[in-house]
Amino acid sequence: MEKNPAIVDLRQVDAIYEGEKIPVIHDINLTIKKNDFLSIIGPNGAGKTTLLETINGILPYTAGKGKVFGKQIKKYKNSIRKHTGYVIQNFEIEPRAPFLCKDVVMSGRSGKIGLLRFPTKKDWDIVWKSMGLVGMIDYANRAVGKLSGGEFQKILLARALAQEPDLLLLDEPFSNLDFSARNQIEILLNRVHDQYKTTIVMVSHDLTFLPNRCNRLIVMDNGSIVMDDTKDNVLQSDLVHSLFPKGGKQ
């Protein structure tokens, strides 16, 4: 048995949004190993979010082959999602919404609990552990609509962690956060990566703030992967300088 099997394995994958004719991503070949921490970078419209949606089975691929945890994505997408935490970009909630932080985090357990079942003590223990991990245990009974951007981002991360994921997909986790909140999120991701050996795949449009722990960068442009290398090699490449003429931001 292979010591470090592929968590994600995509071969010549294309994906098209419904109603469109041209693939948003095309000829994607990507292998991600257990405990990798990688970032997907590229200009706006490069296909970064689409790639995460394809990995998570939200957007079915139209060509090629895709596996996550060794299972075909198309056939086992529901099973795959039970072990995959996904934090989407620009998740918004009505400020007057009555949802408490603890209940939002518990909603991350829904795939494990199942329909028409109630959370057990074990489920709540996992929720408290996840909230404690992100430093938000004191906010358990606070309405999510009253949180700052950084606090809400931590609750969304806690919700993903409550799934006990083997794979964590993050779409712009540092977007719209100030420097202090970004540092706190980075420390959290490092802790998750260390303690739980979670495989982390993060989309970013800002090269000026990439986690130090990130050991690999995937560069996308026009729906294709155009570079896959170590962080240092990518950031020093002429290709990245041409794609990010403003010095690392899009």
C-alpha positions in Angstrom: 0.0 0.0 0.0 1.3 3.5 -0.9 2.5 5.3 2.2 1.1 8.7 1.1 -1.9 8.0 -1.2 -3.5 10.8 -3.2 -6.3 12.6 -1.5 -7.3 14.3 -4.8 -6.5 12.9 -8.2 -7.8 14.7 -11.3 -6.9 13.5 -14.8 -7.6 15.7 -17.9 -10.7 17.2 -16.2 -13.0 19.7 -17.9 -15.9 21.4 -16.2 -18.6 23.6 -17.7 -21.3 25.6 -16.0 -24.9 24.8 -17.0 -25.9 26.8 -20.1 -22.4 27.5 -21.2 -20.5 25.9 -24.0 -16.8 26.6 -23.2 -15.2 24.8 -20.2 -14.4 27.0 -17.2 -11.5 24.7 -16.4 -10.0 22.4 -18.9 -7.4 19.6 -19.1 -6.8 19.7 -15.3 -4.2 17.3 -14.1 -3.7 17.6 -10.3 -2.6 15.2 -7.5 -2.8 16.3 -3.9 -1.3 14.1 -1.2 -2.3 13.6 2.4 -1.2 16.5 4.7 -0.3 18.8 1.8 -0.9 22.5 2.4 -1.2 24.2 -1.0 -2.6 27.4 -2.4 -4.2 27.9 -5.8 -3.4 31.4 -7.2 -4.1 33.2 -10.4 -5.9 36.3 -11.8 -9.6 36.8 -11.4 -11.6 34.5 -13.6 -8.8 31.9 -13.8 -11.0 29.1 -12.6 -9.7 28.8 -9.0 -13.1 28.6 -7.3 -14.4 26.4 -10.1 -11.6 23.9 -9.3 -12.6 23.8 -5.7 -16.3 23.2 -6.7 -15.2 20.4 -9.0 -13.1 18.7 -6.3 -16.1 18.9 -3.9 -18.5 17.6 -6.5 -20.6 20.7 -6.6 -19.8 21.2 -10.3 -19.8 17.9 -12.2 -16.9 17.6 -14.6 -17.7 16.9 -18.2 -14.5 15.2 -19.3 -11.7 13.3 -17.7 -11.6 11.4 -14.4 -11.7 12.7 -10.9 -11.2 10.9 -7.5 -11.2 12.2 -3.9 -10.1 9.8 -1.2 -9.7 7.2 -3.9 -13.5 7.4 -4.8 -15.0 8.6 -8.1 -16.3 12.1 -7.4 -19.4 11.7 -9.6 -20.5 8.5 -8.0 -19.5 9.2 -4.4 -19.8 13.0 -4.1 -22.1 12.8 -1.0 -19.8 10.5 0.8 -16.8 12.6 -0.1 -18.5 15.8 1.2 -18.9 14.2 4.6 -15.1 14.2 4.9 -14.5 17.5 3.2 -14.8 20.9 4.9 -15.6 23.8 2.5 -15.5 27.5 3.4 -16.9 29.5 0.5 -16.0 33.0 -0.4 -18.1 36.1 0.6 -20.6 34.0 2.7 -23.0 36.6 3.9 -25.7 36.4 6.6 -28.5 38.8 7.5 -27.4 40.9 10.5 -30.8 40.4 12.1 -30.7 36.6 11.6 -31.4 34.8 14.9 -28.8 32.1 14.4 -26.5 31.5 17.3 -22.8 30.8 16.7 -23.0 27.4 18.3 -25.9 26.4 16.0 -24.1 27.5 12.9 -21.1 25.4 13.9 -23.4 22.5 14.7 -24.8 22.7 11.2 -21.4 21.4 10.0 -22.3 18.1 11.7 -25.5 17.6 9.7 -23.8 15.2 7.2 -22.6 13.0 10.1 -25.8 13.2 12.1 -28.2 12.4 9.2 -31.8 13.5 8.5 -34.4 13.6 11.3 -31.8 13.0 14.0 -30.8 15.2 16.9 -27.2 16.0 17.9 -25.7 13.8 20.6 -23.4 14.7 23.4 -20.5 13.6 21.1 -21.7 16.0 18.4 -21.8 18.9 20.9 -18.4 17.9 22.3 -17.0 18.2 18.8 -18.7 21.6 18.3 -17.2 22.9 21.6 -13.8 21.6 20.6 -14.0 23.2 17.1 -15.1 26.6 18.6 -12.3 26.4 21.2 -9.8 25.6 18.5 -10.6 28.9 16.7 -10.8 30.9 19.9 -14.6 31.5 19.7 -16.0 29.4 22.6 -17.1 32.6 24.4 -19.2 33.5 21.4 -21.3 30.3 21.5 -24.6 32.1 22.4 -24.0 35.2 20.4 -26.0 35.9 17.2 -23.8 35.5 14.1 -25.2 38.7 12.7 -23.4 40.6 15.5 -19.9 39.4 14.6 -17.1 41.2 12.9 -15.8 39.9 9.6 -12.9 38.2 11.3 -15.1 36.6 14.0 -17.5 35.4 11.4 -14.7 33.9 9.4 -13.6 31.9 12.4 -17.1 30.6 13.0 -17.2 29.4 9.4 -13.9 27.7 9.9 -15.2 26.1 13.1 -18.2 24.9 11.2 -15.9 23.2 8.6 -13.8 21.7 11.4 -16.8 20.3 13.1 -17.1 18.0 10.1 -13.8 16.4 11.3 -12.6 16.8 7.7 -9.7 15.0 6.1 -9.7 17.6 3.4 -10.3 21.4 4.0 -11.1 23.6 1.0 -10.9 27.3 1.6 -11.9 29.9 -0.9 -10.2 33.2 -0.1 -10.1 32.7 3.7 -8.2 36.0 4.2 -10.5 38.1 2.0 -11.7 41.4 3.6 -9.8 40.7 6.8 -7.4 43.1 8.5 -3.8 42.2 9.2 -4.5 41.1 12.7 -7.4 38.8 11.7 -5.3 37.4 8.9 -2.5 36.5 11.3 -5.0 34.8 13.6 -6.5 32.7 10.8 -3.0 31.7 9.6 -2.1 30.5 13.1 -5.3 28.5 13.3 -4.7 26.8 9.9 -1.2 25.9 11.0 -2.6 24.4 14.2 -5.2 22.3 12.2 -2.5 21.2 9.8 -0.2 20.1 12.6 -2.6 18.5 15.1 -5.0 16.8 12.7 -2.8 16.2 9.6 -5.6 17.8 7.6 -4.9 18.3 3.9 -5.5 22.0 3.1 -6.3 23.5 -0.3 -6.7 27.3 -0.3 -7.6 29.7 -3.0 -6.0 33.1 -2.9 -5.8 36.2 -5.2 -3.3 38.0 -2.9 0.4 36.8 -3.1 1.4 39.3 -0.3 -0.3 37.1 2.3 0.3 33.4 1.9 0.6 31.2 5.0 4.3 30.3 5.8 3.2 26.7 6.1 2.0 26.5 2.5 4.5 24.4 0.8 3.2 24.4 -2.8 1.5 26.8 -5.2 -0.8 25.9 -8.1 -0.9 28.7 -10.7 -4.1 29.0 -12.9 -4.8 31.1 -15.9 -7.7 31.0 -18.4 -9.0 27.8 -16.8 -5.8 25.8 -16.9 -3.0 24.9 -14.5 0.1 26.7 -15.9 2.5 26.1 -13.0 2.8 23.7 -10.1 5.9 24.0 -7.9 7.2 25.0 -4.5 6.2 28.4 -3.2 9.6 29.9 -3.6 10.0 28.8 -7.2 6.6 30.0 -8.2 6.9 33.4 -6.5 10.2 34.0 -8.2 9.0 33.0 -11.7 8.5 35.4 -14.6 5.1 33.8 -15.2 3.7 35.0 -11.8 5.2 38.5 -12.3 3.4 38.7 -15.6 0.1 37.5 -14.1 0.3 39.8 -11.1 1.7 43.1 -12.4 0.5 45.0 -9.4 2.9 43.3 -7.1 0.9 40.3 -5.9 -2.8 41.4 -5.8 -5.7 41.1 -8.2 
